[in-house]
Amino acid sequence: MKLSISWFVALVVVLMIGLTFSSCRVRHHTVNGKRSERVSGNDGGDSRHVGKQIIKMREENGVYYIPVKIDDVPMEFIYDTGAAIVSISVVEAEFLYRQGKLSDADVVGEGDFGDANGTVTKNTIVILHNVTVGDYTIHDVQAAVSENQNAPLLFGQTAMKRFGKVTFDYENDELIIE
């Protein structure tokens, strides 16, 4: 189902009204008024592959980037151990919308997010249907959409832990999923 132009404009306006998402780190969040520690979708149905998968990370100034596909759209996310949830900017949300990867049915509410500085902002929460790292795919992943057009793509803990056993080889810049 395609979003109507008026709905999409309303989404962008709502996102622009909120405060600037000033930091990458999420400490807590609420969805529809309820404080929650876990916002990712149902763990059942996530695909698992037998064996070890090694994914090359890119390191830049101590920040690790991992290749991720959102509904087969390749993106590069920062793996942020302080981020609880996946976070994308309104720019990526608009791109996914234009590609038919997001629809009005994928918007599930708003969440209050506290950053490392203590600032709380409202973000729209959407469902990402398929999130793939290497050969592993998880389904129905909730993500915060930041109105900050320059907000980095963050891969948070609720999504990463759904992949199962994950380790990092910092010496070789590798993410290992088993």
N, C-alpha and C positions, 0 to 999 in steps of 0.2 A: 504494500500500500504506500503510495507516494504522499509526502507531506504537502499540504496546500501551501502556497506562497505566504498567505496571511499567517498561518500557524508558524511557519519557519521564521518570519519576521518577528512574530511575538516572542519566540524562543530567544532570538538574538537580543531583543530589547530587554527581556528579563535577565539575560546574562550580563548585559552592559550595566544594568542598574546596581548590581551587587558590588561589593568592595573588591579591590584588586587582590588577586590571589598572589600574595607577595613572597611566598616561600614554597619550596618543594615538599617540605616535610609535613605529613599529616599526623596529628597526635590522637584525635578523636573525631567522630562524626555522628550526626543524627540524620535519620532518614524519616521523613514525614513526622517529625517531632519525637521520634524514639531514638535514644542513644544506643548505638550498636558498635560492637567491635568487629563484626564480620558482615560484609555487605556483598560478597561474591555470591553467585548463583549456586544452585544445587550441585554438590560434588558428584552426584551420580551422573553417569553418561559422559564423563570426561574420557577421552581416548588415552590409552596407555600403550606403549610399545615395549616389548621385552628387550632388555639389554640397555647398555649405556649409550647415551647420546652426548656428544661433545659439540658445543656451540662456541665458536670463536667470538670473543667480546672485543670491542674497540675501547682502548683506554686513552683518555685525554685529560691531563692535569688531575689525575686521581679519580676521575669520574668514569664509570664503566657503562658502556652502551651495548645493548643486546638487540639483535635483529628479531623483530616480531611481525607477524602478519595478523592484521585485523580483517576478518572475512576476506582473506587472500590479498589484501592491500599491504604491501611491504612498508614498514616503518621502523625507525630506530628509537628504542626507549632507553632511558636512564634506569638502571637498576638501583633503586633508592631504598636502602634498608630501613630508612625512617618513614617511608611512605606506607600507609596502611592499604591504600586503594590505588587502582590504575587511574591515572589522570591524563586527560588530553585537553588541548585548548579548543576554543570555539572554531579556530581555523581548521583543525583536523575534523571536528564534528561536521562542519559545513562540507568539507571534502567528502567525507563518508556519506553524507546525505545526498550530494550530487551523484555519487556512484551507486546510489540505491542501497547502501549498506546500513543506513539508519532510517527509521520511519517514526511517525507519531506514536506508534505502539511501543517503541523502544524507550520512550521517556517514562521513567517510573517515579519521578518526584524530585525533591530538592534535598540537599544535605548540607549541614553546617560543618565546616572543616576548620580546625585549629592548626595554624602553622607553628613553626619552631619559635616564632617571636610572640606567640600568644594571640595573634590576630585571628578572628573568626570570620569566615566568609561563607556565603551561600553559593552553592554550585548545583547545576542541574545534574541529576543522576540518570544515566542511560544504560541500556543493556547492549553489550558487544556480543554478538552471537557466537563467533568462533575466534579464539585467540590462540595463535600457533607460535611456538618457539621450537625450532628444529623440526622434528617429526611428531612432537607432542602437541595436542590441541585440547584446550579446555573450552567449555561452552557456557553461555549465559553469564558472562562476567560483567558485573556492574562497574561503571567508570564515572568519575566526576568530570564534568565539562567546565573548565575554567573560562571565564570571560576574558581573561588576559590573553591576547592574541600571541604573545611571545612566551607563554608558559611552556616549559619543557614537557615532553612526553615522559611520564613516570610509570614504572612498573613496580607496583606495591606488593606488600607481603601477602594479602589475601589471595591474589592471583598466583603468585609464585609458589605458595605452599600447596596449591592444588596440583602442581606437577609431580608431587611426591618428593623423593629424596633429591635434593639439589645441593651441589657443592660448587665452590669456586676454586679454581687454580689461578691465583693471582700472578704467579711466576710466568705462566704461559698465556694469560688473559683468556681463560676458558671457563665457560659455564658447563657443568656436568649434570645431566639429568639421568636418574636411574629408576 
